[in-house]
Amino acid sequence: MTFSAAAYINPQRGGGCMIGGIYSEERCPVCGGKFVDNHINALICPKHPKCKADSLRVKFGNLYKRFKGYEQANRFLTGVRFKTDELTFDERDYKRDNPLGFSNMADKWLSYHSGEVRPGTRKNLISHIRHAKHYFNNRNVKDLQYGDFEDFLQSLTLSDKSKHNILSTIHNLYVWMKKRREILELPDFPEVVFELGYRRTVDKETQQRIIMEVARICPNKKVYLGIKWLSTYISIRPGELIKILEGNIDTANGYLYIPATDSKTEYKAIPLIPEDVEILKSIPGTFPATPFFRHIGGIKGCAEGSPFGIKYFYKWWVKACENLKIEGVDLYGGTRHSSVRALRKYRSPEEIKRAAMSETNKAFERYMGKDTDDDLRSVYRQSADVVSLPTAGTVPAPGKST
């Protein structure tokens, strides 16, 4: 918060006379008396005017600052009094621990929001702030203006999209500071214009060829099932999928409960299509707290029973693409975005948005062009039915595909 001039008015000295002055802890070497300000050029002993203090300090409210010369001390006192008159004085600007330093405020912001965003989002925020902290260090956040941010962007050897994302994070930091009254006004920010690139997608038939190749080459059939789900349930991301536990699967009612990645909800409920319910019923279950996507024995480098890593689906997707001579299609583009493109022929943008649970995701909308659980199941069924899939309750045997 900022400090008003009213807090520094001394009522005993009459209206408009502010407290604060120049003092010294030294004593007159002749009589031991206190030095006082002559309001001209020094702190002197009233009884021995030729005796002057060498070490000075300014006291202004709760603010203390030391000086070795009267001119510097008086200039500082005059400055803080002027800032008080114009209602811009902030005691924190002069504290040794620099509470309004950019790095200090950024760290505080990150610590306050640690549980409010997804782990992946938080990782990005930390990365963005790291760039800014390296450049601004602990400069006072109130001193940074448009030109400072523009110079910062020019110093980055990153893409325009990355610069945009970093600047957006800094803007969010400043909005938070304004809400807390750490600052009174938001500075102007530069605009970073960029054009989003497209992930390469494939048609549904090619997508299914890749998925069938995964089923053929990977001994662990849950890898096939997971990638199949990524292409069917366009609301699921790979990072969410690997966190599913046995207890998150409800075959009786036909739901998959995705553990929440933030503190706003407990889970995301995905209505399953009948064929996937049958596949799940055919898989022996275990304890509810056991990861569903876990490694089987006999695969080098994978401890039996341990959960899949974040890149495990991607690893097998790449191998399948290499076998089929398909280049430049990553897991996300080849599953989710390819399915969205295929669905445009059969479903409205609104239906696809609801099924994707991404109604506010502008990047996702680019793959669509210009609700009940049964409605969602219908969309997921359409996503799975564009080309034929394995018979319900089975996965393709090695060497075979549909």
N, C-alpha and C positions, 0 to 999 in steps of 0.2 A: 504494500500500500504506500501511497505518497503521504507526505507530511505537510499540513497546511501552515500558513504563516501564523494563524491564531495560536498555534501551540508554542510559538516563540515570542509572544508579546509579554513584556514584564509589566504587570499592572501597577507595581509600586513606583515605576519610573514615568508613568504617564502614558497616554495612548501613543502608539507608534514607536516606542522605544523598545527594541528587541533585546532579549537577553543574549549573552554570549560576549566573550572578550578574550584578550590576550593576557596570559598569566605566566608566572615562573615559579618553580619550586626552590630556586636559589634565594639566598638571603644576603643582605648588605654585609660586606666583609668588615665594615667599621662598627655598625651598631646592631647588626643582626635583624634589622627590620625588613619587612616585605617590600618587594619591588612593585611599583604601580605603573600603569600605562600613562605616559604623558600625552598620548593621542597625537604625537607629532612624529617621533622617530625612534622611540626606545621605551623600555621599562626601567624606571630609575627609582632610587631611594629618595623619598620626600625630604629626608634630613641631609642626605649627601648626594646631591644631583649628579655629581660626576661619576658615581658608582652605577653601573648599568648591568642588567642581566644578560647573560650570553645564551642560555638555553630557554627557549620560549615554547609555550603551547597554547593552542586555541581551544577554548571550551565553548561549545554551542549546543545547548540542550544535552543530549547524551553523547554528543560527538566530541572526541578529543583527538587533536593532531599536533605533533611536535614540529618545531621549526628552529633553525639556527640563526635566523635573521629577522628583524622586525618588519622589514618591507614585505617579505614573503608571507609572514603571518598575517599582516594587516590586509594584504591583497586577498588571501584566502578567506578571511572573516568577512570582508566586504562582499566577496562573491557569494558566499552562502546566505548572507542577508538579502542580497539581491534576488537570489533564487527563491527565497522564502516569500518575498514580496510578490513575485510573479507566480507563486503557488507551484513551483517545479522542484523545490528542495526535497530530496529523498536521502535520509540518513544512511541508507544501505549503500549508496554510491561511494561512500568513503570508508566503509568497513574493510578491515584487513583481509577477512576471508572472502570478500568479493561475492556476496550472495547473488548479485545480479549479473555475474559473469556468464557468458554464453554457455560454456562447458558446464558450469554448475547448474544453471537452469535446465539445460537439456538432460542432464543426468537425473535431476529431480522429476522432470516430466516422464522420463522412461520408467522410473521406479514407481510412480503413481499409477501408471497405466499398464503395469506388467501383466495383470490378470484380465484385462479388458479386450485384448486382441488375440487373434490366433497366433500360435507359435511362429508360423511362417511369416506372418505380417510383422510381428515383433522383430524377427531377425532382419527384415528389410529396413525397419525403422532404425534399428541400431546401426546398420551399415550406412544409411543416409546421414545420420547424426555424426557418425565417425568422420565422414568427409568434412562436414561443417565445423566440427570441433578442431580438426587439424588446421583449418584455415583461420577461424576466428579466435581460437584459443579461449581466453576468458575476457574478451572485450565486453563491455557493458551492453546488455541487450537493447537498452534504450538509445544507445548511440548508433546502432546499425541502421542504415537507411538504404534506399533503392540502389544507389551506386555501389554500396558494399556488397549487396547480393549479386549485382550484375558482374562485379569484378570476381566474385567467388565462382560464379558459373563459368566465366571465361577461363578460370584456372583449371577447370576439370577437363580431362581428356576422356570424356565419356560420350555416349550417344545422347541425342536430344531428349529421347524418352527417359533415360536415366536422370538427366539433369532436371527434367520436369518432375519426376518422382521425388528427387531429393528436395527440390524447392517446395513441393507440396508438403513434405514432412516438416520443413522449417516453418511454413505458414501455419500448419496445425499447432506447432509449438507456440507460436506467437498468439494464436487465438486462445489457447489455454491460458497463457500468461495474462491476457487481457481480461478473461473471465475471472481470474484470481485477483485482479487489480494490481498485478505486479507491474504492468505498464498501463498507461491511460489510452493510448491510441496505437492502432496497427500501422506499421510503415507500409509504403507502397512496395510491391514486389514486381520484378520483371516477369514478362510472359515468355514461356518457352514453347514454341510451336513445333510439333513433330507429327509424323504420319506413322500410324501403327503398321507394322508388317503383319503378314498373314502366315500362320502355320500351314504347312502343306497338308492337305487332306487327300483322302482317297474315296473312291466310290464304295458302296456297301459290299459289293461282291469281293473287291480287293481286300477290304477290311476283314471279311470273314475268311478269306484265304490265309491271311496272316494269323488270325486266331486259331484256325485249324492246324497251321504249321506249328504254332506254340504247343498245341495239344499233342502233336506228333513227336516233337523233339524233347519236351520237358517231362521227366519222370513224375514230377509232382503235379497231379491234375488240378490242384487248387490254383496253380498259376494260370492254367487255361480258364478256370472258372472266374478268377478275379479279373482277367483281361476281358472276358466276355461280359462281365458285369459293368466294366467301365464303358463298354460300347453300348450297353442296353440302358443302364440307369445313368442318364446324362447329368444327374445331380450329384454323383459321387466322384470325388477326386482320389488319385492314388494314395496320397498321404492319409486320407480318411479311411480308406479301405483296409489298410494294413493294421489299423487299430481295432478292428472288429473282434470281439470276443465271442466265444460260443454262446454266452448268455445274451448276446445282442441279436440272436437269430430266433425268430418266432415263427416256426413252421405251422403251428396250429392256426394262427390268424393271417399268415402270409405277410410278415413284415420283417424288415431289416432295420435295426436301430443303430445309427451311426453315432458314436460317442461325440459329444460336443467338443469343439476346439476353442470355445470361449466360455465366459461365465454367464452369458445371456440365456442360454437354453441348456437342457440336460442332454438332449439327443435330437437327431434328425431322423424322422420315421420315413422309410422308403417302402412303399407297397410293392411286393414281389409279384412277378407274373407266375402263373401256375407251373410252367415247366421248371422254373428255378426252385420252386417249393418242392417239387418232386425230386430234383437233383439233391437238394439239401437233406431230404428225408432218407435218401439212399446212402448218405455219408454217416458213419457211426459218430455219435457225439461224445463229448467228454465233460469235464468240469466247466461250469459257466465262466469262470475267470480265466480259462485257457485261451490264448490267441487262436482265432480260427485259421488265419493264414500263417502257418508254421511249417518249418522244414521237416522233411522226412529223412530217414537214414539212407546212407549210401551215396550221398552227393558230396563231393569234395568241397571242403571249406564251409560247410553248413552243418552246424550242430543240430542233431535231431531234437525236435520240439521247440527250438528257438524261433521267435517271430521273424517274419520277412523284414528285410531292410527297406528303406524308402525307394531304392532303385532296383529292387528285385524284379518287379514286373517289367520295368523298362529293359533290363538286361536280356530277358527272354524275348521281348518284343523285337529288339534289335537283331538278335540271332535269327529269328524267324524271317525278318525282312531281308537279311543278308542271304539266307537260303533261297528266297524267292526273287532275288535281284531287284528289290524295291528300295530305292534310295530317298533319303531326305524326309522321311515321315517319322516323327517322334511319337511316343506313346499317347500323349495328350491330343495331338492333332489327328492321329490315326484312329482314336476311339471316340472320345467325346465330340470333338468338332466335326469329324467325318459323319457321325450319326446325326448330328444336328442338320448338316447339309442335306443328308438323305431325307430327313423328316420334313423338310420344307415342302416337298411334293405332296405330302399327305396331311399335314397338320398346320394350323394357323400359328402365327408368331406367338400369340398369347398362350396357346396350349403348350408350345415348346418351352416358353419361359417358365410356366408353372411347373412343368416336369423337370426342368433344370434347376428349379429353386434359385434362379439367378436373375430375378426381375430387374435388379438395379445394376447388373454387370454390363457396362457399355461395351467392353471388349468382346464379351460373349455374343452380344446382339449382332455383331458384324458377321457372324457365321450363319445367321438366320435370314438376313434380308428383311426388306421391308414386308369348379375343381374339387372336384371330389377325388378321393383315393381311387375310385373306379375309373375316373377320367385319366388319372396318372398311369394306372395300370394299362389302360388302352394305348396311351402314347408309348409306354415302354414295350408293349407288345408289338406295336408298329415298328419300333426301332429294332427289335429282334427279328421281325418277320419279313424284312425287305428281301432277304434271301433266306433259304432254309437253314435251320440249325440242327444240331444233333438231336436224336430222339430223346424225349423227356426222360430224365432219370439216368441218362448215360452221358459219357464223354467219348469222343472218337478214340478208337484203339490206335496205337502207333502205326503209322503207315497208311491209315485210312482217313478219308474226309468225305463230307457230303457235297 
